């Protein structure tokens, strides 16, 4: 049995800076009690011989192999740039940096 009381829910609301009316306090008291009870049930079943899992299915890498492909030349990359200089994109200074 959980120890979630309306007073605890009100206190949690104050800590979270959430204004709760009486209806919400009553509803959340019941919902949080159910959650805590279910966590307690899982804790009863979890024994040292049951390995912890982070995911119910085995995970595998879904990315393609990283293979070098055909690359653009510097000229191709900069051909549509609004401004370029010395083989680089030219942008305005930011954050007060001086050039």
N, C-alpha and C positions, 0 to 999 in steps of 0.2 A: 504494500500500500504506500502511495506516495505521500509526501509531506507538503504538498503545494496548497497554500491557503490563500484566500483573497488578500490578506495583508501582505503576503510575499509577492503576489502579482502586482499590487499597488507599489510596493517598494521597487520592484524591477522596472516598473513603468517610470518611476521617478529617476532611477539610475540611467535609463535609456532616454530620458527626456521625452517621453511619450505620454500625452494626456489621455487617460482612460476613463470612460464613464462607467457607471456601475454595471451596466449590461455587458460591456466588454470585459470587465474584471471577472464577472461570473463565467462568461464563455471561455476566457483564457485560462481560468483556474481549472476547469474541466479538461480542456485540451492539453495543458501542460501536465496535468496529472496522468493522462493517458500516455503521453510521450515518456514521462519518467518511469511509469510502470513497464512499458515495453522495453526500455533500456535495461531495467532491472531483470526482465525475463531473459534478454540476450546475455547479460552478465552471468546468469545462472548456468546457461548452456555452454558458454565459452570456458573450456577447460585447457590446462596446459598442453594436453596432447592434440589439441585442434590448432593447426597452424593459422596464424593471422593472414588475412588476405586484404589487398587493397582494391581488388577488382574481381568480379565473379568469373570472368573469362581470361584466359591467358592473353597478354598483350604482345603484339608484334609490330615491328617497324612497317609503316605503310608508305614510306617515302620511296621514290625511285632511287636507283644508285646515282651517286654524284659523278657524272661523267662529263669531261670537258667537251663542249660542242664547238660549232663554228662561232667565232667571235666577230664583233664589229670592229672596224678600224676606228682610230681616233677621229678621223675626218667624218666617217659615217655617224658617229655618236654626236658630234658637234654641229652637224649640218643644219639642224632645226633649232639649235639653241638661240635664245634671244640675244645673248651676248657671250662671247668667248674670247679668251686671251691665253697665249702660251700653251695651247692644247688642253685647256681646262674651262669649265663653266665659270663665267664671271657673274658674281652676285653682289648685291649691295651689302655693306657692313651691317652687322647686327650686334645688339647688346653693348653698344658703345665702343666697339673695337675700332681702332684706327688703322689705316693702311698706309 
